[in-house]
């Protein structure tokens, strides 16, 4: 299972939210590159970079941060937040993203998102399927749609999507443990999906459980920043796999 630390960006700074609420913003570092380099120093190869300003403003905003991290580390970065147009996508890939995550656009402009899958392929495009009570949420989680989570993922599996990041919003940033039951349900009911678990990771012991149920990767944010999981533990886990 891939270990994928998260860096969420507001105004160029590394922050975390709780349940996607911008009013709960906590700044952890003014310099995201510093954080990324520390991850790299501990053997981490992947990074989940989220442009929270972009998610709110509906177009890419913090691409300079992406460019800086991509050019000064060897991390493979998946980038999301506010990617709404072909131009946003071009900027993200030119700024160094290895993959991009599309969430709101997959709900609101499915034709555009399907074109991206066709053009770039399933290795480059990740489906962001973030949900509250198994209903897909969009626009930086500010809106809940009427789309049911599992049928939504299934519909995009038919379009060729392989990678899916699923965040149970009720768990995100709460340090109360991930949505094991939800992930098991997705994997049981959606054949062939490469599921990346996100949200709620609170202790190191949860990682082997996520691997055991079949998650391809897991995104870890606040548990690292709050010292619940040490980077050395992650380094040892990566070496042992």
Backbone as a ProteinNet text record, in pm:
[ID]
protein_1_A
[PRIMARY]
XXXXXXXXXXXXXXXXXXXXXXXXXXXXXXXXXXXXXXXXXXXXXXXXXXXXXXXXXXXXXXXXXXXXXXXXXXXXXXXXXXXXXXXXXXXXXXXXXXXXXXXXXXXXXXXXXXXXXXXXXXXXXXXXXXXXXXXXXXXXXXXXXXXXXXXXXXXXXXXXXXXXXXXXXXXXXXXXXXXXXXXXXXXXXXXXXXXXXXXXXXXXXXXXXXXXXXXXXXXXXXXXXXXXXXXXXXXXXXXXX
[TERTIARY]
84.4	0	87.7	57.9	136.3	100.4	202.9	184.9	194	86.6	77.9	44.9	146.2	116.3	47.1	-29.9	-104.4	-48.8	-44.9	-20.4	-138.6	-211.5	-322.8	-276	-306.1	-252.1	-362.7	-344.2	-423	-324	-335.4	-246.3	-98.6	-67.2	71.6	124.7	40.5	85.4	25.8	97.5	54.7	-44.1	-168.2	-274.2	-347.8	-431.4	-528.4	-661.7	-768.5	-904.2	-964.7	-1078.1	-1157.6	-1289.3	-1320.2	-1443.4	-1458.1	-1344.9	-1349.6	-1395.3	-1408.5	-1457.8	-1341.9	-1349.5	-1241.8	-1224.9	-1327.7	-1318.7	-1234	-1202.6	-1120.5	-973.2	-937.1	-800.1	-694.3	-594.6	-479.1	-353.4	-268.7	-144.6	-37.2	23.3	129.8	268.3	276.8	406.5	383.7	463.5	452	517.7	597	676	647.2	554.1	520.3	638.9	732.8	849.5	930.1	943.1	1013.7	948.8	816.7	741	763.5	754.2	772.4	912	1011.2	1149.6	1166.6	1099.2	1106.1	1043.9	931.6	870.9	970.8	1028.8	1124.2	1242	1290.2	1403.6	1373	1244.4	1204.6	1157.1	1202.6	1176.7	1040.2	964.7	832	847.2	768.9	782.7	662.8	554.8	430.4	378.9	304.8	247.9	110.5	15.4	-117.9	-123.6	-126.2	-121.1	-256.5	-318.1	-452.8	-451.6	-502.2	-514.2	-651	-656.5	-785.5	-839.7	-750.1	-794.5	-860.2	-799.1	-854	-989.9	-1003.3	-1131.2	-1244.6	-1213.1	-1313.9	-1340.4	-1234	-1248.3	-1277.5	-1275.8	-1315.3	-1216.4	-1092	-984.3	-853.1	-751.9	-622.7	-565.7	-512.5	-456.6	-309.4	-284.4	-151	-57	-58.2	28	176.2	209.2	351.2	407	324.1	366.5	392.3	301.6	319.4	450.3	473.5	594.5	721.2	717.6	833.7	865.1	761.1	783.1	826.8	761.7	794.1	936.2	983.1	1117	1228.9	1192.7	1297.8	1293	1201.3	1199.7	1174.4	1185.7	1153.9	1018.5	940	808.5	716.2	639.6	536.1	409.6	364.8	258.7	126	23.2	-111.6	-170.3	-226.8	-268.8	-417.8	-485.9	-628.9	-670.4	-794.3	-848.2	-868.1	-991.1	-1022.3	-988.5	-959.5	-929.1	-1060.1	-1090.7	-1222.2	-1215.2	-1097	-1088.3	-965.4	-963.7	-846.2	-721.9	-740.3	-627.6	-573.2	-663.1	-620.4	-537.2	-584.8	-516.1	-378.2	-372.7	-243.9	-145.7	-191.5	-104.5	-55.9	-146.5	-109.7	-1.7	-21.9	77.7	209.1	200	322.7	396.5	323.6	385.7	446	426.3	495.7	409.9	277.6	191.8	211.5	221	225.1	84.1	-8.1	-149.5	-232.2	-355.8	-447.1	-571.2	-634.5	-759.1	-873.5	-976.2	-1096	-1212.9	-1273.9	-1388.9	-1514.5	-1521.9	-1642.1	-1671.1	-1566.4	-1586.5	-1647.2	-1613.2	-1667.7	-1818.5	-1867.2	-2010.3	-2077.9	-2017.5	-2084	-2062.4	-1946.7	-1917.2	-1860.3	-1943.8	-1894.7	-1835	-1888.4	-1835.4	-1689.5	-1658.4	-1519.6	-1430.2	-1475.5	-1392.5	-1369.3	-1471.1	-1455.6	-1354.5	-1354	-1254.2	-1112.9	-1098.1	-966.2	-918.9	-1011.3	-975.4	-927.8	-1001.2	-963.9	-828.8	-809.1	-688.6	-562.8	-574.5	-455.7	-441	-550.6	-544.6	-563.5	-589.7	-625.4	-507.2	-384.6	-268.3	-249.1	-305.3	-285.6	-404.6	-522.3	-644.6	-702	-720.8	-778.7	-918.8	-1011.8	-1145.7	-1149	-1187.5	-1208.1	-1352.7	-1375.4	-1512.1	-1525.8	-1547.8	-1556.5	-1702.8	-1734.7	-1876.2	-1910.6	-2034.9	-2095.8	-2222	-2231.4	-2346.5	-2365.2	-2252.1	-2249.4	-2309.8	-2317.2	-2356.1	-2233.1	-2206.9	-2089.6	-2100	-1988.5	-1980.7	-1887.3	-1916.2	-1839.9	-1804.3	-1726.6	-1688.9	-1619.1	-1507.9	-1434.7	-1520.1	-1613	-1704.2	-1805.2	-1821	-1917.4	-2059.9	-2071	-2203.7	-2214	-2333.9	-2360.9	-2445	-2406.6	-2483.9	-2585.4	-2664.3	-2759.5	-2703.7	-2575	-2513.5	-2474.2	-2515.6	-2478.5	-2334.9	-2258.8	-2115.2	-2081.9	-2135	-2091.6	-2138.5	-2263.6	-2300.9	-2215.2	-2177	-2090.5	-1953.8	-1893.6	-1764.4	-1781	-1884.8	-1909.2	-1923.3	-1993.5	-2015.6	-1882.9	-1788.3	-1657.5	-1563.1	-1587.6	-1511.2	-1541.7	-1667.6	-1706.8	-1638.9	-1601	-1531.6	-1380.2	-1334.4	-1190.9	-1112.1	-1179.1	-1107.5	-1056.8	-931.6	-874.6	-858	-789.5	-761.7	-878.3	-915.5	-1021.9	-975	-978.8	-955.5	-1092.3	-1115.7	-1242.2	-1216.1	-1274.4	-1270.4	-1411.3	-1423.7	-1547.1	-1534	-1608.4	-1590.6	-1613.8	-1704.1	-1731.5	-1609.2	-1515.5	-1394.4	-1276.7	-1280.1	-1161	-1114.6	-987.3	-926.8	-971.3	-1050.7	-1105.2	-1018.4	-922.1	-830.8	-908.2	-1016	-1099.5	-1099.1	-1009.7	-1001.4	-1072.6	-1023.9	-1082.7	-1211.8	-1275.8	-1405.4	-1382.9	-1335.7	-1304.5	-1423	-1541.7	-1660.7	-1695.8	-1684.9	-1714.8	-1617	-1487.6	-1387.5	-1408.2	-1441.7	-1469.9	-1589.1	-1689.8	-1809.6	-1776.1	-1696.3	-1656.4	-1580.1	-1484.2	-1401.2	-1482.9	-1580.4	-1666.4	-1759.7	-1807.5	-1912.6	-1863.1	-1732.4	-1676.9	-1552.6	-1567.8	-1459.1	-1342.3	-1220.8	-1098.9	-1055.1	-1120.9	-1084	-956.1	-868.9	-749.2	-786.8	-827.7	-886.8	-780.7	-781.4	-692.4	-778.3	-751.4	-828.5	-777.7	-869.9	-832.7	-928	-872.5	-956.8	-965	-932.5	-954.6	-840.1	-732.9	-620	-570.5	-560.4	-522.2	-404	-384.4	-275.9	-211.4	-86.2	-11.3	-78.5	-136.6	-195.7	-309.1	-364.3	-473.4	-422.4	-294	-240.4	-241.4	-189	-196.7	-340	-435.2	-576.4	-627.5	-590.6	-632.1	-569.8	-442.3	-374.9	-444.8	-483.3	-546	-680.5	-758.3	-888.2	-874.2	-752.7	-728.5	-709.3	-690.7	-664.9	-529.5	-526.5	-402.3	-308.7	-367.3	-287.9	-366.8	-297.6	-368.1	-305.6	-392.3	-348.3	-352	-240.8	-229.7	-197.7	-276.5	-255.1	-233	-342.4	-332	-256.5	-268.5	-199.5	-48.1	5.8	149.3	175.6	94.1	120	99.3	11.3	-14.9	73.8	164.9	259.1	200.9	84.4	24	97.2	145.7	223.9	356.3	465.8	599.3	643.6	716.2	767.9	860.2	929.4	1017.6	935.8	816.7	729	690.2	658.7	621.2	739.3	857.1	978.4	1001.4	986.9	1007.7	900.9	777.9	668.9	695.9	743	773.1	886.3	989.8	1104.2	1060	970.3	928.8	836.4	773.1	675.8	744
-119.6	0	124.2	216.9	340.9	435.5	496.6	598	734.6	814.2	941.2	1054.1	1123.1	1236.9	1347.8	1427.9	1536.9	1671.7	1761.6	1903.1	1980.5	2048.6	2133.5	2278.4	2352.7	2488.4	2593.3	2691.3	2814.8	2930.9	3021	3137.9	3098.2	2986.8	2942.4	2872.8	2854.3	2794.3	2655.1	2573.3	2436.7	2439.7	2397.9	2406.2	2272.4	2259.6	2149.7	2207.1	2143.2	2178.2	2058.3	2079.5	1970.1	1963.8	1843.6	1819.7	1918	1967.1	2057.4	2198.2	2231.5	2363.5	2463.3	2563.4	2662.1	2745.2	2751.7	2826.5	2754.5	2626.9	2550.5	2550.3	2633.1	2635	2645.5	2558.1	2565.2	2561.9	2663	2669.6	2587.2	2494.5	2410.4	2454.3	2513	2557.2	2662.4	2768.7	2875.6	2833.7	2725.9	2685	2538.5	2514.4	2376.8	2296.8	2365.4	2295	2230	2299.9	2245.9	2115.2	2115.5	1997.5	1882.5	1914.2	1812.4	1750.6	1833.2	1782.1	1689.4	1722.8	1635.8	1499.8	1499.7	1373.1	1292.1	1358.2	1291.1	1233.6	1306.8	1261.6	1133.8	1105	982.8	873.2	878.9	770.3	772.2	879	889.2	932.2	868.9	894.2	967.8	975.6	1029.7	1145.6	1235.1	1349.7	1382	1408.6	1453.4	1602.8	1684.9	1830.6	1889.7	1960.6	2012.8	2165.3	2223.9	2369.6	2409.7	2438.1	2471.4	2606.2	2698.7	2824.9	2797	2706.7	2669.2	2603	2514.8	2444.5	2543.5	2651.6	2752	2845.2	2878.4	2979	2918.2	2784.7	2712.7	2726.6	2758.5	2748.7	2733.8	2686.3	2662.2	2793.8	2790	2909.9	2888.3	2781.3	2762.2	2674.7	2697	2614.3	2643.7	2762.4	2793.9	2704.2	2672.3	2580.3	2442.5	2397.8	2270.5	2270.3	2375.1	2386.1	2380.6	2450.4	2455	2316.3	2248	2114.7	2015.1	2019.9	1926	1945.5	2070.2	2097.2	2075.3	2077.7	2069.4	1941.6	1850.1	1716	1615	1487.3	1382.6	1318.2	1383.4	1328.5	1322.8	1214.5	1202.5	1264.4	1371.8	1453.1	1433	1401.5	1413	1542.7	1619	1756.5	1772.2	1836	1858.6	1990.6	2028.6	2152.5	2257.2	2273.8	2381.3	2355.8	2232.3	2201.9	2189.7	2291	2298.1	2310.1	2333	2355.8	2286.7	2274.8	2218.4	2301.2	2431.7	2520.5	2492.1	2471.3	2434.7	2307	2210.6	2081.5	2098.3	2177.1	2202.8	2266	2365.5	2432.5	2332.8	2247.3	2149.4	2054.1	1999.3	1904.6	1976.1	2095	2169.9	2214.6	2229.7	2268.9	2150.1	2028	1912	1804.7	1816.4	1710.9	1580.7	1468.5	1336.5	1288.7	1325.5	1291.4	1411.6	1416.1	1517.4	1445	1507.9	1454.8	1547.4	1490.2	1566.3	1519.7	1611.2	1578.1	1647.3	1778.2	1855.1	1846.8	1853.7	1853.7	1721.8	1612.7	1482.2	1475.7	1560.2	1567.2	1669.8	1788.9	1902.1	1908.8	1860.1	1862.1	1727.5	1623.1	1488.9	1473.7	1544.9	1533	1577.5	1688	1736.9	1636	1582.8	1488.4	1360	1314.6	1193.7	1217.3	1338.8	1373.2	1367.5	1414.9	1409.2	1265.2	1177	1035.1	978.9	1011.7	962.9	1018.3	1147.5	1214.9	1174.2	1168.3	1147.1	1004.9	929.1	790.3	776.2	651.6	626.1	637.9	640.5	656.8	802.6	893.9	1037.4	1103.4	1045.1	1107.3	1022.4	1085.1	1019.6	1076.6	989.1	1034.7	1067.7	1189.7	1228.5	1203.3	1102.8	1066.2	1090.1	1214.4	1253.1	1260.6	1202.1	1183.8	1211.8	1253.1	1268.9	1183.7	1087.2	995.4	927.4	892.9	824.6	906.4	1039.2	1130.4	1212.7	1225.2	1297.6	1446	1501	1644.2	1712.2	1838.7	1911.9	2051.6	2121.6	2262.2	2279.6	2204.1	2212	2166.8	2071.6	2013.5	2114.2	2225.9	2326.2	2288	2196.5	2154.6	2003.5	1952.8	1809.7	1790	1693.6	1665.8	1555.6	1518.8	1409.1	1277.1	1276.2	1154.9	1057.9	932.7	828.4	782.2	761.6	735.2	614.5	498.2	377.4	375.8	410.5	420.7	523.3	631.2	733.6	674.4	600.9	537	435.1	354.7	252.7	315.3	428.7	493.2	534.4	577.6	617.4	499	387.7	265.7	226.1	242	208.6	300	419.1	515.2	494.6	399.4	367.4	416.6	480.2	527.8	408.2	417.5	313.6	362.5	477.7	532.1	615.2	588	664.5	703	833.4	879.8	901	833.1	850.5	903.4	1017.8	1074.9	1072.6	1012.6	1025.7	1157.5	1258.5	1394.5	1401.9	1319.5	1321.8	1280.5	1210.8	1162.8	1258.1	1339.8	1414.3	1513.5	1500.6	1593	1572.1	1466.9	1447	1354.3	1284.3	1194.1	1087.6	1039.1	938.4	804.2	789	664	673.4	598.7	604.2	524	537.9	472.6	331.7	240.5	104.1	37.9	48.6	-19.5	34	165.6	226.2	177.9	172.2	128.2	-18.7	-100.4	-241.7	-253.2	-171.8	-174.1	-133.6	-28	17.8	-92.6	-152.3	-255.9	-380.8	-408.6	-526.1	-503.4	-378.2	-351.1	-283.7	-254.5	-188.5	-264.1	-341.9	-430.9	-354.5	-391.3	-342.5	-202.4	-139	-2.1	-1.4	96.4	117.7	225.7	182.1	273.5	334.8	467.5	541.8	598.2	550.1	591.8	726.1	810.7	944.3	989.1	1049.7	1108	1023.6	1085.5	1022.1	939.9	918	839	903.3	821.9	878.1	806.9	678.3	600.7	512.5	478.9	396.3	260.1	204.1	69.3	59.2	173	170.5	139.2	165.4	147.7	1.8	-93.4	-233.3	-281.5	-227.4	-266.7	-220.9	-97.1	-46.3	-129.9	-169.2	-253.8	-389	-441.6	-573.5	-577.6	-468.9	-471.5	-444	-403	-391.9	-251.6	-152.4	-17	-10.8	56.2	68	171.2	270.6	374.9	438.4	516	593.4	731.3	830	969.1	1003.3	1056.6	1089.2	1237.3	1307.8	1450.5	1489	1519	1576.6	1485.7	1353.8	1261.7	1283.4	1321.1	1353	1487.4	1586.6	1723.2	1737.2	1653	1657.8	1559.9	1492.5	1402.5	1269.1	1233.6	1103.6	988.7	1018.3	921	986.3	920.2	974.8	939	1029.7	1001	879.9	857.8	740.9	611.6	611.6	494	466.1	573.4	557.5	508.3	561.5	519.4	369.1	321.7	180.5	93.6	144.3	71.2	55	162.1	158.9	59.6	61.1	-29.6	-175.3	-198	-335	-397.6	-314.4	-368.3	-447.9
0	0	0	-90.4	-97.6	16.5	71.4	175.2	107.1	121.2	48.2	147	198.2	285.6	207.4	281.2	218.3	260.4	164	193	133.9	219.7	176	179.5	72.7	58	62.1	150.2	147.5	154.2	57.7	49.3	55.9	-11.9	-20.7	102.6	204.8	331.1	349.3	426.2	456	572.3	546.9	648.4	657.5	759.7	766.8	812	762.7	802.9	876.5	938.7	994.9	919.2	866.6	788.1	672.4	620	505.5	537.6	665.1	705.8	706.6	618.9	606.4	734.4	816.4	942.3	1047.6	1022.6	1118.1	1077.3	982.3	927.3	1037	1027.9	1117.4	1031.2	1045.3	966.4	1036.6	961.7	1018.5	973	856.2	807.4	699.4	705	604.5	472.4	478.7	361.8	325	233.2	194.5	139.9	73.2	19.4	131.8	242.6	360	405.6	411.1	453.6	354.4	225.4	120.9	126.9	149.9	158.2	278.8	387.5	505.8	475.9	404.4	362.7	278.9	181.6	91.2	168.7	267.8	349.7	426.7	444.6	516.9	420.7	297.9	203.3	137.3	160.8	99.8	-45.5	-132.1	-276.5	-336.4	-260.4	-316.3	-231.3	-295.3	-225.1	-283.3	-194.4	-232.1	-201.1	-304.4	-288.4	-327.7	-234	-258.1	-253	-358.4	-370.6	-315.2	-184.6	-123	-170.8	-203.6	-263.5	-399	-474.1	-604.1	-592.3	-493	-473.5	-448.1	-379	-346.9	-465.4	-540.2	-646	-783.2	-792	-913.4	-1028.7	-996	-1095.7	-1019.1	-1086.6	-1021.4	-967.7	-845.2	-782	-741.2	-666.9	-606.7	-691	-822.2	-909	-888.7	-836.3	-810.1	-699.8	-601.8	-495.1	-554.5	-640.6	-710.6	-787.9	-863	-946	-859.3	-747.5	-658.4	-601.1	-551.9	-492.8	-599.8	-716.2	-824.6	-875.4	-879.2	-934.5	-832.4	-702.9	-599.9	-516	-551.6	-490.7	-602.5	-567.7	-667	-637.5	-552.1	-516.5	-637.7	-645.5	-748.8	-690	-751.5	-692	-763.5	-683.9	-740.9	-687.4	-779.1	-749.8	-772.7	-678.7	-694	-630.5	-659.9	-604.7	-712.2	-756.8	-851	-995.9	-1031.7	-1172.6	-1249.6	-1328.5	-1393.3	-1545.5	-1599.6	-1744.3	-1801.6	-1933.9	-2001.4	-1970.2	-1956.5	-1925	-1784.5	-1686.4	-1550.3	-1554.4	-1631.7	-1641.2	-1703.7	-1810.2	-1875.9	-1776.9	-1701.1	-1603	-1497.7	-1448.4	-1344.7	-1394.6	-1513.8	-1566.1	-1600.5	-1657	-1689.3	-1563.6	-1453.3	-1326.3	-1252.2	-1305.7	-1249.4	-1187.1	-1196.5	-1141	-1218.4	-1145	-1209	-1240	-1150.1	-1166.6	-1120.6	-1166.9	-1112.2	-1060.4	-961.3	-906.3	-943.8	-1004.8	-1040.8	-956.9	-884.9	-801.6	-849	-822.3	-858.2	-1007.8	-1088.7	-1234.7	-1282.3	-1212.6	-1250.3	-1225.3	-1134.1	-1104.9	-1194.8	-1203.3	-1267.8	-1418.6	-1464.2	-1607.8	-1651.3	-1643.8	-1674	-1813.8	-1911.5	-2048.7	-2053.4	-1985.2	-1980.9	-1911.2	-1797.1	-1721.1	-1800.8	-1871.8	-1954.7	-2066.3	-2120.9	-2223.3	-2165.7	-2042.4	-1976.8	-1960.9	-1922	-1906.1	-2039.9	-2146.8	-2280.8	-2324.2	-2300.4	-2348.1	-2271.5	-2138.4	-2055	-2002.2	-1998.8	-1952.8	-1802.9	-1760.8	-1621.2	-1525.3	-1576.5	-1487.5	-1446.9	-1523.5	-1498.3	-1428.1	-1447	-1394.9	-1281.7	-1165.2	-1047.6	-1025.6	-992	-956	-807.3	-775.3	-636	-599.2	-514.4	-475.7	-326.1	-290.1	-149.7	-109.9	6.2	37	182.5	200.2	331.4	331	423.1	424.2	288.2	226.7	96.1	-17.8	0.5	-107.9	-145.6	-275.2	-323.7	-288.4	-237.7	-206.1	-306.1	-336.5	-438.5	-389.2	-472.2	-447.1	-313	-297.5	-171.6	-54.3	-82.9	16.4	68.7	-1.9	41.3	-0.4	-96.9	-145.7	-145	-114.1	-126.5	-252.2	-334.2	-455.5	-425.4	-526.7	-506.6	-560	-593.6	-649.3	-538.1	-551.7	-455.1	-483.5	-377.7	-389.7	-477.9	-445.6	-516.6	-662.7	-694.8	-836.4	-912	-844.1	-903.9	-942.2	-849.6	-879.6	-991.8	-983.7	-1088	-1226.4	-1232.9	-1362.6	-1425.4	-1343.2	-1397	-1418.6	-1349.5	-1381.9	-1526.3	-1565.7	-1704	-1804.5	-1761.6	-1849.2	-1848.3	-1767.2	-1767.1	-1647.3	-1551.3	-1431.8	-1351.1	-1304.2	-1218.9	-1076.2	-1061.5	-928.2	-877	-752.2	-686.6	-546.7	-517.1	-380.2	-316.4	-204.8	-134.9	5.7	34.5	169.2	227	345	421.1	497.1	452.6	505.1	656.2	706	850.6	931.9	866.9	936.4	919	814.4	774.1	881	917.7	1013.5	1156.7	1182.3	1316.7	1402.6	1339.4	1411.9	1491.1	1430.5	1498.5	1425.8	1329.3	1254	1119.6	1020.9	885.9	874.7	759.3	734.1	678.3	764.6	719.7	651.5	711.4	656.7	517.9	502.9	373.1	266.6	300.2	202.5	164.7	263.7	233.7	138.4	162.7	77.8	-65.3	-79.7	-213.7	-286	-217.3	-280.1	-312.3	-230.1	-253.1	-371.1	-387.1	-485.5	-614.2	-618.7	-737.9	-782.6	-885.3	-927.9	-989.9	-948.4	-1013.3	-977.3	-880.6	-846.3	-761.4	-789.3	-706.4	-605.3	-488.5	-390.7	-299.6	-293.1	-204.1	-91.4	30.1	147.6	196.6	237	282.4	392.1	495.9	599.8	725.6	837.6	967.1	1022.9	943.1	994.1	1123.6	1228.8	1358.7	1423.9	1391.4	1451.9	1345.7	1368	1273.3	1251.6	1359.1	1351.6	1249.5	1210.1	1112.3	971.8	946.1	810.3	765.9	847.8	804.5	781.8	858.8	840.2	703.8	664.9	533.2	421.2	441.8	341.9	332.3	447.9	453.6	380.4	390.8	321.2	171.4	128.8	-14.7	-69.1	18.6	-30.7	-101.8	-216.6	-294.9	-233.4	-166.8	-103.7	8.6	90.7	192.3	205.4	216.5	232.3	381.2	430.1	572.8	586.3	665.2	683	827.2	896.2	1030.7	1128.2	1112.9	1205.2	1203.8	1087.8	1079.2	1146.2	1109.8	1158.2	1309.2	1364.4	1508.3	1586.6	1516	1582.8	1625.3	1571.8	1606.3	1535.6	1414.1	1337	1302.9	1340.9	1314.6	1173.2	1110.9	976.1	977.7	1089.8	1100.7	1093.7	1153.9	1145.4	1000	928.1	786.7	704.9	735.6	665	685.9	809.4	838.9	770.9	766.3	701.7	552.5	489.4	345.9	317.4	400	381.9	398.6	496.2	528.3	423.8	341.5	244.6	133.5
[MASK]
+++++++++++++++++++++++++++++++++++++++++++++++++++++++++++++++++++++++++++++++++++++++++++++++++++++++++++++++++++++++++++++++++++++++++++++++++++++++++++++++++++++++++++++++++++++++++++++++++++++++++++++++++++++++++++++++++++++++++++++++++

